[in-house]
């Protein structure tokens, strides 16, 4: 396999930075565009998304991973991120990926973990990927988001401290203008939803509600036994990666 560094400007002129991993050889490959979680980076928790990208390459698919603007190594400060900027970045990344010489634009999948899954689900009706992969989609961050910020401001708390990252109230006020399941409705392609049975952040009802939106016969909800929100542990990571690779091969062979 091989990797290349990625840098390009989003619609606001901010540089997004990331990595593409692909099989050896030339040509256009089926490609997974993967979105990271809240406060995370392109590599995922303890390299979760690196493992996934490498295994996809072994199976003949490429994977594109970038830090959202205001996150990681991309331009901007975390406190300036909004849910709208996440959606805009996703569209910009997708449109950039379609133009790359190693990408088969007819066999592109959109994938996301946690917040990235929430963003991917919300973006899918517009982008219409060949397949959608939601790893414990983090819709729960929407629940009561505005109320949390209003309560904090009433108590003189100017921003959220997310383990050292400054979260603005503007993020929550922007987020509450969206509607997770309504925004996700309309995607007609196949979807894979994966949840660990011990996920402490995303409940079963959320995943089942997402699944009910996707009527394609290949859509399914898969459980990783004993998996937590980050699928920690070798058996859980292996099981998740296996499901993602299997779904990618299954869907790209159909297009």
N, C-alpha and C positions, 0 to 999 in steps of 0.2 A: 504494500500500500504506500501511498504518498500523501503528504500534506502541503498545503500552501497557505501563506499568510494572506489575510483579507483586510483591505482598508478601502472604504468608499464613503462619500458624503451623503447623508440623508437629506430630506427635503428642506431642513433648516440649516444645512451647511455644516452640521456636526459630523465628525468622522466616527464611523462605526468600525470596530476592529474585531477580527475573529479568525477562525480557522476553517478550512475545508479539508476533509479527509476523503480520499477516494481510492478505488482499486488501482493497481498498476495498469499500465497500458494507455492507449488513446481511445478517443470516442466519447460518446455522450452516455452518461450513466443515469439510472434511476437515482433520485436525490431526495434526501430527507432534510428539510429545513427545521432545525430544532431551536426552541425558545426556552431560555432559562427561567428560574423562579425568582420570587421576590427577594431582593437583596443579594441575589446570587450572581454567578458569572457563567460564561459559556462552557466551562469545564464541568459544571454541576457539583453537587456535594461529594467531596472526596473523589472527584474525577468520574462520577457516574456517567456523564455524557461523553467523556473521552472513551470510556469502555464501549459505550453503545456505538460511537462513530467507527471505532476500529473494527468491531464485529460486523457492522454493516458493510465496511469495505471488503472484508473477507467474503461476504456473501454477494459481492458484486454491485453494491450501491454506494453512492457518495453521501456525505453528511456535511451540511453547512451550519456552523455555530458562531454566533456573534454576541457580544455584549450589547444590550440595549443602550441607547444614548442615556447619559446620566448614571450609567452603571459600569463597574469594572474598568477596563482599559479604554472604553469609548469616551468620547468627549462629553463634558457636562458634569454637573454636580447632582448627587442623588436627590437633594431637596427640590430640584426643579422638574423631576419626573412627574408625569400625570398618566392616568390610564389612557388618555387620548394619545400621548406621545408613544406609548407602547404599541397601540394599534397602528399608528402612522409608521413607526419603525418596521413593524411586521410587514406592512404592505411594501415599504421601500426595499426591505431585504428580499422579499419574494420577487419583486419586479427586477431587482438586480440579478438575482440567481437565474432567472429565466434567460438572461442574455449571455450566460457564461458558456464557454465552448465545451466544458465537461458535463454540462447538465442537459438531460433530456427533458425539455419543458412539458412533454406530454405525460411524464412519469415522475411528477413531483408530489411529495407528501409533506404535510405540515404537522409538526410535532411540538409538544410543549409539556413541561413538568411544572406542577403546582400553579403558581401565577401564570407561567408560560402556557399551561394547559387552558386556563381561563381565557387568556388572550387568543390562543389558537382557535378555540371554539367560537369566540366572538368574531374572529376574522374569516373563518372558513366560508360562510355564505358569500362573501364578496370575492375571495381569492379562488374558491372552487378547486381545491387540491384533488389529486387523484385518490388520496387517502388522508385520513385525519387520525393522529395518535394523541390521546389525552392521558398523560400519566398523573393520576390523582389531581384532576383539574381543580384549582384553588378558588372556586366560587365563594367560599366562606369569607374571604377577605372583603367581599361586598356587603355581607350581612351587617347592618348597623354601622356602616363606615361613617356616614355623616353624623350620626348621633354621638359616636365616639369623639369626633373632633369638636363638636359643639360643646360637649361636656368638658373636654380638656381646656378649651378656650374660656369657658365660664370659670374655670379654676386657675386661670392665668398661665396655662401651659401653652407655650408658643409653638411647639413642634413635638413630634414623636421621636423618641430615641430608640432606634432599632439596632440594638447592639453596636452602637457607635455611628450608625447612619442616621442622618437627619431627615425625617419624613414630614413634609409640609401638610398642613390641613387642606391646602389646595388639592392635593392628591385625592383625599377622601371626598371632598366636595365634588370633584370631577367624576370620581368613580360612581357616586350615588346617582348620577344622571343616566347611567347605563342600566340595562336589565339583562342579567346573564343568560337566562334560558330563552327569553324572547329574542335577544340578539343572535343567539346561536342557531335558532330555527331557520330553516331554509337551505341548509347544506344537504345535498342529496346523495353524496358519495358515501363510501364505506368508512366506518370509524372503529378504531380500537380504543377502548378505555381500560386502563389498568389501575387497580387499587390494591394496596397491601391490606391484609386482613387486620393488621394492628395499626393502621393509619390513625394518628391522633389528631389530625387537622381536617381531613376531608372525610365526610361520612358516606355511608353506603347510599343514602337517599339521593345525595347530589349526583353520584355516578349513575344511578338508575334513571334519574330524571334526564340527564344528558342522553343516555342510551335511548330513551323513548323518543327522542327527537330524530334519530337516525334510522330510517326505514330500509336502507340497503340490506340485503340478505347477508352480506359479509360483516355487518356491524356486530360487535360483541363486547361484553364486559368480562374481563379476566381478572381473577384474584391471585395475588402472590401470597402464599401462605406465610404467616408471621412477618410479613413486610410492614415496615413503618412508612412514614411519609417520604423518607429519602431512600427507601429500599436498601437500608444498610445491612451489611453482612453478605458474604460471598454467595450463599444459596439464593438470596433474594435478588441480588444484582444479576446473577446468572439467569434466573427465571424471567426477570423483566426484559433483559436483552434478548433472550430467546424469543419471547413473544413479539417484540418489536421487529426483529429480523424476519420472523416467519410471516407476519402481517405484510411487511414491506415486499417480500418476495411474492406473496400471494396476490397482492394488489397490482404490483407493477407488471406481472405476467399477464394480467387481464386487460391492460390498457392497449 
